[in-house]
Structures are given as C-alpha cells and as structure tokens.
Amino acid sequence: MQQKPTCTNVRIRSTRDAHKIFYAVQLNILPMITRRLDADERLALRTGCIYAWEERGPHTEITGLGIERFTEGRRWSPSRVRDEFLFYYEKYTPPTEAGSSGACEKQPPREWDPLVKQTYSVWVETEKGRRKWHLTAYFTQTTVDQLGTIDDMPKVAELVVPEGTFQSTRVSKSR
C-alpha cells in the first residue's frame, strides 16, 4: 500500500509549525511515515510534501516502527543551518542514457527548479520511551510562496502543543 506524505501543499515557517505537525501525528490526526519511500512514492515527491518519521534507534524492537535513514534517491548539497533547521539543496544529476555525451547535458535544463529539503528533529516521550522524530519538508524557491501553511489546515492550526512536548535535538553552541 502506498504511503502518503504526512501533509502536502504546505511549507514550514518555524519550529512552532513543525511542533504542531508532530503533535497532530502524536494525536493520530496526521499519519507518520513508517518505512522508506518505495520507487513510486519517490516519484510522487513534490514541492510541499512533508514527511514526519521516527528514527529507528539501537534499542528499537526489530518489528517496531522506525526508519534508519530517510532517503528519496536524490543528490543533495552539504547542509546549511538556519535557526533550528537544516537545509539541503538538490544537485543536478544528468540523465544516464546510452550514447548521450553532449556537454549541454552536464548543466541542468533552463526550466529545472531544484528542490530544497528542510529538516528538523526532536526528542519526544512516547509510551515506548524517548524517541527521535524527524520532519522532512520539500519546496522549491519558485513555489515556496504558493504553498499553504498549517494555518490552512483547521485540525492542525487549532492545536495547542503543551510546553516541552518536543525538544530540539540540536545542541546550541554558546560562543
């Protein structure tokens, strides 16, 4: 059965938005991704797709939920930190068709709109103990302002996340 993203046509503006999505997942309002994306699911990935998933830890039971690494089959730049988020920029991969050795194919087509991957991770207490949850959101520079926000999702927008429910995994570096 094909997994759907946790939400679609949405962008993440802040950790507050991310926490509301995590809380909606915790309350079973939104689905959590429970396995790596298959080939069809990777092809369905678009700007505005957001995936919430639990990291499989060393003590996670073998048959339990959790993903070791979230992969979607694309190449990414090194991460860039902005606030609590990590951002990755999609790298162009020329098509691997036999007999094509034109120099023009080493450059992306003019209309190519690379994805940006935005990630955020938190610690959360669950009935099975402390778990690490991740949010992975995708957008492009040309479409980000056309995407909705959690304010457009009535069941999520009205949620009040109890203080301290989600703790960022990023350790702030004091200077």
Accessible surface in RSA format (square Angstrom, percent):
REM  Atomic radii and reference values for relative SASA: ProtOr
REM  Chains: A
REM  Algorithm: Lee & Richards
REM  Probe-radius: 1.40
REM  Slices: 20
REM RES _ NUM      All-atoms   Total-Side   Main-Chain    Non-polar    All polar
REM                ABS   REL    ABS   REL    ABS   REL    ABS   REL    ABS   REL
RES MET A   1   223.89 115.9 154.02 101.9  69.87 166.4 131.61 111.9  92.28 122.3
RES GLN A   2    78.51  43.9  61.63  45.0  16.88  40.2  20.84  44.4  57.67  43.7
RES GLN A   3    30.05  16.8  17.52  12.8  12.52  29.8  23.39  49.8   6.66   5.1
RES LYS A   4   139.51  68.1 132.78  81.5   6.73  16.0  96.09  86.5  43.42  46.2
RES PRO A   5    24.68  18.0  18.92  17.2   5.75  20.9  18.92  15.6   5.75  35.8
RES THR A   6     3.93   2.8   0.00   0.0   3.93   9.4   0.00   0.0   3.93   5.9
RES CYS A   7     9.89   7.5   3.01   3.4   6.88  16.2   9.89  25.0   0.00   0.0
RES THR A   8    66.73  47.5  55.15  55.9  11.58  27.6  29.40  39.5  37.33  56.4
RES ASN A   9    99.97  68.9  96.27  93.0   3.70   8.9  24.10  58.0  75.86  73.3
RES VAL A  10     7.29   4.8   6.60   6.0   0.69   1.7   6.60   5.7   0.69   1.9
RES ARG A  11    66.98  28.1  64.86  33.1   2.12   5.1   6.00   8.2  60.98  37.0
RES ILE A  12    12.22   7.0   0.00   0.0  12.22  29.5   0.00   0.0  12.22  33.2
RES ARG A  13   103.89  43.6  67.74  34.5  36.15  86.1  40.53  55.4  63.35  38.4
RES SER A  14    41.78  35.3  38.22  51.0   3.56   8.2  36.70  78.1   5.08   7.1
RES THR A  15    40.22  28.6  38.43  39.0   1.79   4.3   8.34  11.2  31.88  48.2
RES ARG A  16   136.73  57.4 132.30  67.4   4.43  10.6  67.91  92.8  68.82  41.7
RES ASP A  17     0.67   0.5   0.67   0.7   0.00   0.0   0.00   0.0   0.67   0.7
RES ALA A  18     0.00   0.0   0.00   0.0   0.00   0.0   0.00   0.0   0.00   0.0
RES HIS A  19    39.56  21.6  39.56  27.5   0.00   0.0  23.06  23.8  16.51  19.2
RES LYS A  20    17.13   8.4  17.13  10.5   0.00   0.0   8.42   7.6   8.71   9.3
RES ILE A  21     0.00   0.0   0.00   0.0   0.00   0.0   0.00   0.0   0.00   0.0
RES PHE A  22     0.14   0.1   0.14   0.1   0.00   0.0   0.14   0.1   0.00   0.0
RES TYR A  23    36.30  16.9  36.30  20.7   0.00   0.0   9.92   7.5  26.38  32.5
RES ALA A  24     0.00   0.0   0.00   0.0   0.00   0.0   0.00   0.0   0.00   0.0
RES VAL A  25     8.97   5.9   4.50   4.1   4.47  10.8   4.50   3.9   4.47  12.1
RES GLN A  26    61.91  34.6  39.14  28.6  22.77  54.2  25.20  53.6  36.71  27.8
RES LEU A  27    83.28  46.4  60.56  43.3  22.72  57.1  64.79  45.5  18.49  49.8
RES ASN A  28   136.33  94.0 107.14 103.5  29.19  70.3  27.49  66.2 108.84 105.2
RES ILE A  29    63.70  36.2  35.36  26.3  28.34  68.3  40.86  29.4  22.84  62.0
RES LEU A  30    23.12  12.9  19.00  13.6   4.12  10.4  20.54  14.4   2.58   6.9
RES PRO A  31    70.03  51.0  59.43  54.2  10.60  38.5  69.46  57.3   0.57   3.5
RES MET A  32    33.16  17.2  16.72  11.1  16.44  39.2  13.30  11.3  19.86  26.3
RES ILE A  33     3.51   2.0   1.91   1.4   1.60   3.9   2.04   1.5   1.47   4.0
RES THR A  34    62.35  44.3  51.71  52.4  10.64  25.4  30.91  41.5  31.45  47.5
RES ARG A  35    89.22  37.5  86.26  44.0   2.97   7.1  62.13  84.9  27.10  16.4
RES ARG A  36    97.93  41.1  89.98  45.9   7.96  18.9  37.60  51.4  60.33  36.6
RES LEU A  37     7.51   4.2   0.89   0.6   6.62  16.6   0.89   0.6   6.62  17.8
RES ASP A  38    63.68  44.6  55.06  54.8   8.62  20.4  38.75  91.2  24.92  24.9
RES ALA A  39    74.12  68.2  63.54  98.1  10.59  24.1  67.01  94.4   7.11  18.8
RES ASP A  40    94.57  66.2  89.77  89.4   4.80  11.3  15.82  37.2  78.75  78.5
RES GLU A  41     4.23   2.4   2.44   1.8   1.80   4.3   3.20   6.2   1.03   0.8
RES ARG A  42    78.37  32.9  75.88  38.7   2.49   5.9  20.16  27.5  58.22  35.3
RES LEU A  43   131.90  73.5 124.06  88.8   7.83  19.7 126.55  88.9   5.35  14.4
RES ALA A  44    52.94  48.7  37.31  57.6  15.63  35.6  44.61  62.8   8.32  22.1
RES LEU A  45     2.30   1.3   0.00   0.0   2.30   5.8   0.00   0.0   2.30   6.2
RES ARG A  46   145.61  61.1 143.02  72.9   2.59   6.2  59.12  80.8  86.48  52.4
RES THR A  47    34.22  24.3  27.66  28.0   6.56  15.6  27.66  37.2   6.56   9.9
RES GLY A  48     0.02   0.0   0.00   N/A   0.02   0.0   0.02   0.1   0.00   0.0
RES CYS A  49     5.99   4.5   5.96   6.6   0.03   0.1   0.00   0.0   5.99   6.5
RES ILE A  50     0.00   0.0   0.00   0.0   0.00   0.0   0.00   0.0   0.00   0.0
RES TYR A  51     5.54   2.6   5.54   3.2   0.00   0.0   2.02   1.5   3.52   4.3
RES ALA A  52     0.07   0.1   0.07   0.1   0.00   0.0   0.07   0.1   0.00   0.0
RES TRP A  53    17.47   7.0  17.47   8.5   0.00   0.0  17.47   9.3   0.00   0.0
RES GLU A  54    14.12   8.1  13.75  10.4   0.37   0.9   0.51   1.0  13.62  11.1
RES GLU A  55    50.68  29.1  47.16  35.7   3.52   8.4   4.80   9.3  45.88  37.5
RES ARG A  56    82.50  34.6  72.34  36.9  10.16  24.2  28.62  39.1  53.88  32.7
RES GLY A  57    24.58  30.3   0.00   N/A  24.58  30.3  18.87  51.8   5.71  12.8
RES PRO A  58   133.22  97.1  90.46  82.5  42.76 155.4 103.94  85.8  29.28 182.0
RES HIS A  59   168.72  92.2 141.40  98.3  27.32  69.9 103.78 107.0  64.93  75.6
RES THR A  60    15.02  10.7   3.10   3.1  11.92  28.4   0.84   1.1  14.18  21.4
RES GLU A  61    75.06  43.1  64.77  49.0  10.29  24.5  57.05 110.3  18.01  14.7
RES ILE A  62   158.10  90.0 145.32 108.3  12.79  30.8 146.08 105.2  12.03  32.6
RES THR A  63   134.26  95.5  98.45  99.8  35.81  85.3  79.78 107.2  54.48  82.4
RES GLY A  64    14.32  17.7   0.00   N/A  14.32  17.7   7.71  21.2   6.61  14.8
RES LEU A  65    82.93  46.2  76.63  54.8   6.29  15.8  78.69  55.3   4.23  11.4
RES GLY A  66     5.84   7.2   0.00   N/A   5.84   7.2   0.72   2.0   5.12  11.5
RES ILE A  67     5.79   3.3   2.23   1.7   3.57   8.6   5.79   4.2   0.00   0.0
RES GLU A  68   120.55  69.2 105.76  80.0  14.80  35.2  31.07  60.1  89.49  73.1
RES ARG A  69   143.76  60.4 142.66  72.7   1.10   2.6  64.46  88.1  79.30  48.1
RES PHE A  70    20.21  10.1   4.58   2.8  15.63  40.7   4.58   2.8  15.63  44.7
RES THR A  71    36.43  25.9  34.84  35.3   1.59   3.8  36.03  48.4   0.40   0.6
RES GLU A  72     8.60   4.9   4.73   3.6   3.87   9.2   0.19   0.4   8.42   6.9
RES GLY A  73    59.97  74.0   0.00   N/A  59.97  74.0  25.81  70.8  34.16  76.5
RES ARG A  74    78.42  32.9  55.76  28.4  22.66  54.0  18.18  24.9  60.24  36.5
RES ARG A  75   124.26  52.2 117.53  59.9   6.73  16.0  51.42  70.3  72.84  44.1
RES TRP A  76    40.95  16.4  18.85   9.1  22.10  51.9  18.85  10.1  22.10  35.9
RES SER A  77    16.54  14.0  13.21  17.6   3.33   7.7  13.36  28.4   3.18   4.4
RES PRO A  78   107.84  78.6  94.09  85.8  13.76  50.0 106.25  87.7   1.59   9.9
RES SER A  79    51.05  43.1  27.93  37.3  23.12  53.3   1.50   3.2  49.55  69.4
RES ARG A  80   142.74  59.9 137.68  70.2   5.06  12.0  53.13  72.6  89.61  54.3
RES VAL A  81    85.05  56.0  52.89  47.9  32.17  77.5  52.89  46.0  32.17  87.2
RES ARG A  82   132.10  55.5 128.04  65.3   4.06   9.7  57.28  78.3  74.82  45.3
RES ASP A  83   120.04  84.1  88.70  88.3  31.34  74.1  29.67  69.8  90.37  90.1
RES GLU A  84    59.94  34.4  58.35  44.1   1.59   3.8  19.34  37.4  40.59  33.1
RES PHE A  85     9.68   4.8   9.68   6.0   0.00   0.0   9.68   5.9   0.00   0.0
RES LEU A  86    43.25  24.1  43.25  30.9   0.00   0.0  43.25  30.4   0.00   0.0
RES PHE A  87     9.52   4.8   9.52   5.9   0.00   0.0   9.52   5.8   0.00   0.0
RES TYR A  88    49.25  23.0  49.25  28.0   0.00   0.0  24.69  18.6  24.56  30.3
RES TYR A  89    56.32  26.3  55.93  31.8   0.39   1.0  42.17  31.7  14.15  17.4
RES GLU A  90    26.45  15.2  16.73  12.7   9.71  23.1   0.23   0.4  26.22  21.4
RES LYS A  91    89.22  43.5  81.68  50.1   7.54  17.9  44.28  39.9  44.94  47.9
RES TYR A  92    45.10  21.1  29.90  17.0  15.21  39.6  22.46  16.9  22.64  27.9
RES THR A  93    74.58  53.0  57.35  58.1  17.23  41.1  52.65  70.7  21.93  33.2
RES PRO A  94    48.17  35.1  45.16  41.2   3.01  10.9  45.16  37.3   3.01  18.7
RES PRO A  95    65.20  47.5  43.70  39.8  21.51  78.2  56.00  46.2   9.20  57.2
RES THR A  96   135.37  96.3  98.95 100.3  36.43  86.8  75.56 101.5  59.82  90.4
RES GLU A  97   120.73  69.3 108.09  81.8  12.64  30.1  44.66  86.4  76.08  62.1
RES ALA A  98   110.82 101.9  69.15 106.7  41.67  94.8  81.15 114.3  29.67  78.6
RES GLY A  99    86.57 106.8   0.00   N/A  86.57 106.8  43.67 119.8  42.89  96.1
RES SER A 100    42.98  36.3  13.62  18.2  29.36  67.6  18.41  39.2  24.57  34.4
RES SER A 101   105.86  89.5  77.54 103.5  28.32  65.2  49.39 105.2  56.47  79.1
RES GLY A 102    35.04  43.2   0.00   N/A  35.04  43.2  28.77  78.9   6.27  14.0
RES ALA A 103    82.59  75.9  67.29 103.9  15.30  34.8  69.30  97.6  13.29  35.2
RES CYS A 104   104.91  79.4  83.65  93.3  21.26  50.0  50.67 128.4  54.24  58.5
RES GLU A 105    60.36  34.7  57.11  43.2   3.25   7.7  25.10  48.6  35.25  28.8
RES LYS A 106   143.55  70.0 129.34  79.4  14.21  33.8  91.15  82.0  52.40  55.8
RES GLN A 107   124.03  69.4 121.07  88.5   2.96   7.1  44.92  95.6  79.11  60.0
RES PRO A 108    52.52  38.3  38.51  35.1  14.00  50.9  38.51  31.8  14.00  87.0
RES PRO A 109    62.44  45.5  46.54  42.4  15.89  57.8  59.11  48.8   3.33  20.7
RES ARG A 110   238.73 100.2 200.10 102.0  38.64  92.0  89.13 121.8 149.60  90.7
RES GLU A 111   144.59  83.0 116.37  88.0  28.22  67.2  76.69 148.3  67.91  55.4
RES TRP A 112    78.63  31.6  56.86  27.5  21.77  51.1  43.94  23.4  34.69  56.3
RES ASP A 113    51.38  36.0  35.79  35.6  15.60  36.9  24.64  58.0  26.75  26.7
RES PRO A 114    47.23  34.4  46.40  42.3   0.82   3.0  46.40  38.3   0.82   5.1
RES LEU A 115    10.04   5.6   9.87   7.1   0.17   0.4   9.87   6.9   0.17   0.5
RES VAL A 116     2.86   1.9   2.86   2.6   0.00   0.0   2.86   2.5   0.00   0.0
RES LYS A 117    23.83  11.6  23.83  14.6   0.00   0.0   0.58   0.5  23.25  24.8
RES GLN A 118     6.71   3.8   6.71   4.9   0.00   0.0   0.06   0.1   6.65   5.0
RES THR A 119    24.53  17.4  23.92  24.3   0.61   1.5  20.12  27.0   4.41   6.7
RES TYR A 120     6.76   3.2   3.26   1.9   3.51   9.1   3.99   3.0   2.78   3.4
RES SER A 121    21.29  18.0  17.02  22.7   4.27   9.8   5.00  10.6  16.29  22.8
RES VAL A 122     0.00   0.0   0.00   0.0   0.00   0.0   0.00   0.0   0.00   0.0
RES TRP A 123    78.13  31.4  77.88  37.7   0.25   0.6  66.10  35.2  12.03  19.5
RES VAL A 124     3.44   2.3   0.28   0.3   3.16   7.6   3.25   2.8   0.19   0.5
RES GLU A 125   118.79  68.2 105.68  79.9  13.12  31.2  66.94 129.5  51.85  42.3
RES THR A 126    32.03  22.8  13.08  13.3  18.95  45.2  20.14  27.1  11.89  18.0
RES GLU A 127   166.52  95.6 121.02  91.6  45.51 108.4  69.52 134.5  97.01  79.2
RES LYS A 128   122.69  59.9  97.81  60.0  24.89  59.3  71.81  64.6  50.89  54.2
RES GLY A 129    30.45  37.6   0.00   N/A  30.45  37.6  27.82  76.4   2.63   5.9
RES ARG A 130   135.10  56.7 114.16  58.2  20.94  49.9  36.64  50.1  98.46  59.7
RES ARG A 131    34.05  14.3  31.97  16.3   2.08   5.0   7.52  10.3  26.53  16.1
RES LYS A 132    54.97  26.8  52.52  32.2   2.45   5.8   7.72   7.0  47.25  50.3
RES TRP A 133    13.20   5.3  13.20   6.4   0.00   0.0  13.20   7.0   0.00   0.0
RES HIS A 134    21.58  11.8  21.58  15.0   0.00   0.0  14.51  15.0   7.07   8.2
RES LEU A 135     0.12   0.1   0.12   0.1   0.00   0.0   0.12   0.1   0.00   0.0
RES THR A 136     3.85   2.7   3.85   3.9   0.00   0.0   1.12   1.5   2.73   4.1
RES ALA A 137     1.69   1.6   1.69   2.6   0.00   0.0   1.69   2.4   0.00   0.0
RES TYR A 138     0.99   0.5   0.00   0.0   0.99   2.6   0.00   0.0   0.99   1.2
RES PHE A 139    20.13  10.1  20.13  12.5   0.00   0.0  20.13  12.2   0.00   0.0
RES THR A 140     8.13   5.8   8.13   8.2   0.00   0.0   8.13  10.9   0.00   0.0
RES GLN A 141   110.61  61.9  94.23  68.9  16.39  39.0  52.08 110.9  58.53  44.4
RES THR A 142    93.68  66.6  75.36  76.4  18.31  43.6  77.05 103.5  16.63  25.1
RES THR A 143    31.09  22.1  31.09  31.5   0.00   0.0  31.09  41.8   0.00   0.0
RES VAL A 144    29.75  19.6  29.75  26.9   0.00   0.0  29.75  25.8   0.00   0.0
RES ASP A 145   121.25  84.9  96.55  96.1  24.70  58.4  33.46  78.7  87.80  87.6
RES GLN A 146   143.98  80.5 107.03  78.2  36.95  88.0  49.57 105.5  94.40  71.6
RES LEU A 147    19.10  10.6  10.51   7.5   8.58  21.6  11.72   8.2   7.38  19.8
RES GLY A 148    21.68  26.7   0.00   N/A  21.68  26.7  17.66  48.5   4.02   9.0
RES THR A 149    14.20  10.1  14.18  14.4   0.02   0.0  10.14  13.6   4.06   6.1
RES ILE A 150     0.00   0.0   0.00   0.0   0.00   0.0   0.00   0.0   0.00   0.0
RES ASP A 151    82.08  57.5  60.16  59.9  21.93  51.8  25.99  61.2  56.09  55.9
RES ASP A 152   100.14  70.1  71.95  71.6  28.19  66.7  33.50  78.8  66.64  66.5
RES MET A 153    34.22  17.7  31.01  20.5   3.22   7.7  34.22  29.1   0.00   0.0
RES PRO A 154   102.02  74.4  95.01  86.6   7.01  25.5 101.53  83.8   0.49   3.1
RES LYS A 155   142.88  69.7 139.81  85.8   3.07   7.3  83.24  74.9  59.64  63.5
RES VAL A 156     1.83   1.2   1.83   1.7   0.00   0.0   1.83   1.6   0.00   0.0
RES ALA A 157    29.15  26.8  18.39  28.4  10.76  24.5  18.68  26.3  10.47  27.7
RES GLU A 158   129.24  74.2 101.62  76.9  27.62  65.8  47.78  92.4  81.46  66.5
RES LEU A 159    23.79  13.2  19.85  14.2   3.94   9.9  21.96  15.4   1.83   4.9
RES VAL A 160   126.49  83.2 111.50 100.9  14.99  36.1 114.31  99.3  12.18  33.0
RES VAL A 161    35.13  23.1  15.93  14.4  19.20  46.3  15.93  13.8  19.20  52.1
RES PRO A 162    67.12  48.9  56.05  51.1  11.07  40.2  66.08  54.6   1.04   6.5
RES GLU A 163   179.80 103.2 145.77 110.3  34.03  81.0  67.77 131.1 112.02  91.5
RES GLY A 164    45.50  56.1   0.00   N/A  45.50  56.1  21.43  58.8  24.06  53.9
RES THR A 165    32.72  23.3  16.82  17.0  15.90  37.9  21.22  28.5  11.50  17.4
RES PHE A 166    10.73   5.4   0.03   0.0  10.70  27.8   0.03   0.0  10.70  30.6
RES GLN A 167    95.79  53.6  94.29  68.9   1.50   3.6  38.39  81.7  57.40  43.5
RES SER A 168    38.25  32.3  17.00  22.7  21.25  48.9  16.93  36.1  21.32  29.9
RES THR A 169    30.92  22.0  12.13  12.3  18.79  44.8   6.35   8.5  24.57  37.1
RES ARG A 170    90.47  38.0  72.11  36.8  18.37  43.7  22.66  31.0  67.81  41.1
RES VAL A 171   121.30  79.8 109.77  99.4  11.53  27.8 113.35  98.5   7.94  21.5
RES SER A 172   104.16  88.0  78.26 104.4  25.90  59.7  52.72 112.3  51.44  72.1
RES LYS A 173   170.18  83.0 143.89  88.3  26.29  62.6 113.77 102.4  56.41  60.1
RES SER A 174   116.75  98.7  81.27 108.5  35.48  81.7  54.21 115.4  62.54  87.6
RES ARG A 175   276.05 115.9 195.15  99.5  80.90 192.6 107.82 147.4 168.23 102.0
END  Absolute sums over single chains surface
CHAIN  1 A    11004.7       8770.2       2234.5       5949.5       5055.2
END  Absolute sums over all chains
TOTAL         11004.7       8770.2       2234.5       5949.5       5055.2
